[in-house]
Each structure stands twice: as C-alpha cells, then as structure tokens.
Amino acid sequence: MKRIFNPWVGANYQTGGAIGIRILILGESHYGTRGRESSDTTPKLIRRLGQDCRFAFYTKVQKLIQNRTDYVTDDERRSFWDDVAFYNFIQRFPGDGPRIRPTEKMWAHAPDAYLQTVRELKPELIIIMGRELQSHVPYIETKMQSDNFPRICEIDHPSYPKIDLNRARRIIRKSILSFNKKGA
C-alpha cells in the first residue's frame, strides 16, 4: 500500500537535534473519520498537539525520550519536536476515536509504506511504541557497526495504563547512549 500519512520531520531532524541522532518515533495509528485521511494529517497533528498545545500523549513521549520527570515548558516542547521525526504505522483511520483497533487488512497493508519512510528518513534509532505494533513491524536488518541500518528500541505504548515509565525511560536512554554521541 502506498503511504497516505506523511511523517512529521522536525526542522533539526537531519542533524540529530539536541540529542545528536536521528530518532524516528513510531506510533500505531491516528483516529478520525474514515475516508478523510490526508497526507498532511501527521505534520498538522504534531504541530498542533505536540508543539502548539499541551497534549498528554505527546508530552509523555517527549519526557520518556528526554529521560525527564519534570515540567516541560512551551519552548522545550516546540524544540523537542523540531529534533525528531514521527510516523504512524497504520495508513488509514481505524475509527473516529481512541481504542478502536486496526483491522488485519490495515496491518497487512502498512509495512511497505513504513519501509519507504525508513528508507527516506534514514533514522539512526527507531522507537517503536506498543506491543502489538512491535509484533507487526517488519524486521529491518540491524548491524550494530553499520550506519546503514537503524537500531530498534521497543517500549510499551505511552498510553498503556500499566506502563512502567521508569523502565521505558531506561530502555530509551540505553539506546540513545549506545551511540556514544551527544546523548549523555
């Protein structure tokens, strides 16, 4: 399936931003009215809910990646999303609200668009959020000594009620520090 939702690519993504590595945050799906999907859905949502407003999911994602538990200012929020890329795996709206699961057909059609996105963005680290998503993402050969393949970091979905936030922060931190760049 062809990609419908273009990824969010922050202004500083290519240089790795403040962290120093190209991070692609991989979510599962958007929700909205079926048939009203648009290529600019993801960029508009990140700009509005990640940068311009304070929306719990996006703030939680930022705090996990930055290993933070403190308050995030508006400027810090805008800056963070300028440093990363974000992409949702499923390329259709599963429904018009949260907790509506993608169909098997949606899962089956998503890998080609995802692989296209990875080839275009060339992330160094992909943070996959959610257990079910992890089970559907196609394997990308990872060679720890090669810059040609991204490293994969898997955490529970940030909205999962039983997520161990400390564990998720440790997993992400370890992945970032493995690059031995600015991530310290």
N, C-alpha and C positions, 0 to 999 in steps of 0.2 A: 504494500500500500504506500502511496505517495504521502509525504509529510503534509499535514494540514496545519498544525500548530508550530510556527517558527519558534525557536528558542529565544529566551531573553539572553542577550550577551551584553554584559556591562561594559562601559566605556574603557575600563582598565583591564578587562579580562585577558587580552592577548599578552600583556606584560606580567600577569600574575598578581597585579594589585599589591596591596599591603602584605598579603601572605607570601607572595613570591612564586606561586604556582598557579597554573590554570586549573580551576576547580569547576567541574560541571556537577550541579546538584540535580539529581534525577528523582522526580516525583512520579506519582502514578497517573493521575488524571485531573482534569478540570471538570467542573459541572456547569451546566447551562442548558438552554433549550436545544434539544436535538435538531440538527439541520441548520443551526445558526452558527456553526463553527467558523472561525476566521483565522487566517494566517497570523494576524496581529493580536490574538487573544492573550497569549503568554506575555509578550512585552507590555501590553496595556495593564495586565493584572499586576505584574511585578512593579511597574512604575507607580500604579495607584496604591496597591496594598502593601508592597514592600518598601517603597521609598516615600511616597507622599502621605500615607496614613500609617497608623499603628495597628497592624492586624496580627493577632496572636500567633498564627501559624508561621508567618514569615519572620517575626521577631524570634520565635523559638528556634527556627532553623539557623538564623544568624548567631544566636547565643551558643548553640551547640558547636557550630563550626569555629567560632572565635573562643571557645572554652570560657564562656562568661556566665556569671550568675547575677551580675549587677544590672542596673538600669541602662538601657540603650537610648542615647539621645537621638533626636531627629537627624542631626548631621552624621552621626555614626551609622545610622540606618541607611541613609542615602549612599554614603561612602561604601559600605559593605556590598550593597547590590551592584555598585559600579565595578566591583572587583571580581565578580563571579558570573557564571552562566547558569541558567535554569531551564530545564526541559521536562515536560511531562510525556511519559512513555505512550499512553493511550491517545490515539489520534481522533477520537470522537467524544462527545459528551455522553457518559453513561446514563446521565439523568439530570434533572434540574436542581438537585440538592445533594448534600454530602451523604455518604454511606450507601450510595447506590453503586453496586459493584459492576465493573466492566463485564461484558459478555465474553464467552470463549472466542467468538469471532473477532472482537476488538483486540483481545490479547494476541490472537494469531496474526493479525494484520499490522501490529505495531513494530516488530523487530527491524524491518527494512528501513523505516523512517528513522528509527533510533540509530542504526548503524550509519546511515547517511549523515546524521547530525554529529556523531562522534568523528567521522572522517573529516567533516568540515571544520569543527571546532578544535580538534586535536587536544582534548583535555589531558592533563597530566594525572589528575585524580578525579574519579567519578564517585560521588557519594550517593549510594542507592538507598532510598528511604522507604522501608516497608518490606515485610517478609514475603508477602505474596508477589510483590513486584520483583524481588530478588529471584524468585523461582521462575519468572518469565523472561528476564533479561537474557539475551543471548550471550554466550561466552565470548569474551574478547581475549585473545591470547595476551597474557601479561608476561613480560620478560623484565625482571627487576633491573637489569643492567641496560635496558634499551629505552630511549626516549620515544620510540615509535608506538609503544603500547601504553595505554593509561593504566594506572593502578586502580584497584577497586576497593571501596570502603563501604561496608553494609551496616546499616543501623535499623532499629525499629522505626516505624513511622512516627514522626514527632507528635501526631495527634492521638496515637495509641494510648489509651488510659493507663496501661501498665508499663509504659516505657521507663526504663531506668536511665534518667538523664545523665547521671554521673558516668555510667558505663558508656553511653553514647558519646559523651564528650571525650572520654579516654580513647575510644576507638578512633574517632576522627583525629584527635591530637596525635596519636601514634602514627597514623597515616601521613599527616602533614609533616611531622618531624622526620619521617623516613626519607624525605627529600633533602634534608640537611641544607636547607636554604634559609630564607627569612622566617620560617615558621616557628622559630624558638620563642 
